[in-house]
Amino acid sequence: MKSLHKIAFVLVVIGGLNWGLVAFGYNLVSSLLGSWPMVMNAVYLLVGLSAIYLGVTHKKDCKVCAAGPMA
C-alpha cells in the first residue's frame, strides 16, 4: 500500500501543478500528450482517482490528522 500511496501522491501533485499552470493559460498535460487524446484522458482519470484515494485514506495515513483535532 505504501507504493500505491506514493504513486497517488505524485499524480495528485502533478494534477495540482497542472491546474496552477492552467490558471496562466498553459496546460502541461495537453502540451505533452495533445497528440494522444486517449492517453491524456487516462492521465486525467488517474489523477482524479488518485485524489479520491488520498481523500478517503488521508486521515489514516496522515500523522497530523490522526493525532486529533487539537494536535
N, C-alpha and C positions, 0 to 999 in steps of 0.2 A: 504494500500500500504506500510505502514511502516514495517509491518511484512514480506511482500514479499522482501523488500529491505534488511532486516536483515538476512533472510534465504539465499538470493542470496550472500550477503557479506560473510557469514560464509562458504558457499560452495566454493566461489572463493578463500578464504584464505586456505581452506583445499586443493584445487587443486594446489594452488601455493606452499604450503609446500610439497605436494607430488612430484611435479616436482623438487623441490630442492633436495629432497631425492633421486629421480631417478638419478640425477647427480652423486650421490655417490653409485649407483648400488642397491638401496633399494626402492621398490615400496610398500608403505604402504597400498594402496587400494588393491593391488593384494595380499599382505600378509594377510590382514584381511578378504578378500572376495574371495580369489582364488578358493575355492571350489564351489562358486556360480557365475559362469561367467555371467549369466543374470543380477544378482544384481550388479555386478561390472560394467557392461556396462551401467546399469541405473545410477549408481553414476557418471560415466564419462559424460553421457548425461546431467545430472542435473548440473554438474559443468560447462559444456560448455554453456548450456542455461543460467545459472546464469551470466556467463561472458558477453554474448550477452546482457542480460537485463541491467546489470550495465553499459556496454559500451554505450547503447542507452540512458539511463536515467541519466547518470553521471552528465552532465552539469546542469541539472535541480535540482538535489539533492545536489550537492557539493557547499558549501558556498564559497570556494576559487575560483572555476571556474566560478561561477555565478557572481562574483564581477567584472569580466572583465579581459582583457589580461595584464593590468599593475598594478593589485592589489597586 
